[in-house]
Amino acid sequence: MINKNINILSLILVLITIYYIVWIQEDFDESLINTAEKAKEILNNFNYENSKQYIDKYFKKINFIDLSTININNDGKIFCSVASYRDMQCPLTVNNMISTAKHPEKLVICICQQNHNEDTNCFSSLDLKGATLLKIVLTDREARGPCWARYLIQQEWRGEQYFLQIDSHMRFVQDWDEKCIHQLIGLPEKACLTNYVSNFNLKTGIPDSNNQLRGPLEIVGRKTDNDGFFRVNSGFIEKADKPMLAYGWAACFSFSSSKILHDAPYDPYTPFLFFGEEMDIWARMYTRGWSVYAPSVPICFTSFDRSYRPTFWENPDQNKTEQLSRLRLYYRFGYLKDIPNELKIDNEYYNLGTEKSWLQFLTFSLDEKEL
């Protein structure tokens, strides 16, 4: 009787496993087909002559620094990337980041300001308290979206031990720098803290008291949107005992060893890209052996409200040029076998890694519960 029960139980477990594999594979295949079809649709609608002015303007050869050639110092310094587009919150963000740091003298803060001449200056009224400030100044018409600004910032990195990337509208908890470094203890060498952090009130500058901690990022649903790129999000949680393994990477908050700049630097040939930015960085990280975690304690807060400021979408080149950047990513991910040669420029510096495959990346990212 016992053996019969064991056999029945084994059969049930086998059937459950088969169902799970089939369910995941069907969903997985649907996502692949959806993205591949979207990629082909964009390529089919691509008109070289109509796009040539944007190709000539944004896909010319750039003499950039190969960050993988820069040695990482054991200096405890944090290189802080702050990209700002016409954001009056920028100086408030930077001052808050400095004033709440336990060791402001170890911060190297690089701000890429992209302003209209009437906008609030990011560098006004800053109290550095020993922090190092690096400035990149562009007009709003010289802006090419977040990937370009963050690429320019990363080009200023000179081997600082840690790398922090944030948005220009954020607030920090006290001793955030020490807490970030402490959170990395016990995690793999290639581990990154990242999340869509909780909200703060733009008028008061105070975090929302009821939702200061969020769980790990996961794929939202199992289908891509109309551009073929996955969306991620995270739920609010009460507490966590340790950093939580996540399944997606967020551009608005990322803290890790600066090894991330060796393995997944920003691609300057993705102008005006928005959706696709995070998937590109995370894919290149994952295929080079990285894992991502949500912090177990609040580190910083952001505002997802864009109504108080203009955005780079106002640029008349945005829509047409973003389509070209998407083609570049579809080619990188293997959804397209070929694209115009101009869009392949220097792609070898930004290709996927070889430690894990694209198939493993998708399987890992998709193999999660919906939020």
Secondary structure, 3 states (H helix, E strand, C coil): CHHHHHHHHHHHHHHHHHHHHHHHHHHHHHHHHHHHHHHHHHHHCCCHHHHHHHHHHHCCCCCCCCHHHCCCCCCCCEEEEEEEECCCCHHHHHHHHHHHCCCHHHEEEEEEEEECCCCCCCCCCCCCCCCEEEEEEEEHHHCCCHHHHHHHHHCCCCCCCEEEEECCCEEECCCHHHHHHHHHCCCCCCEEEECCCCEECCCCCCECCCCCCECCCEECCCCCCCCCCCCEECCECCCCCCCEECCCCCCCEEEEECHHHHHCCCCCCCCCCCCCHHHHHHHHHHCCCCEEEECCCCCEEECCCCCCCCCHHHCCCHHHHHHHHHHHHHHHHCCCCCCCHHHHCCHHHCCCCCCCCHHHHHHHHHCCCCC
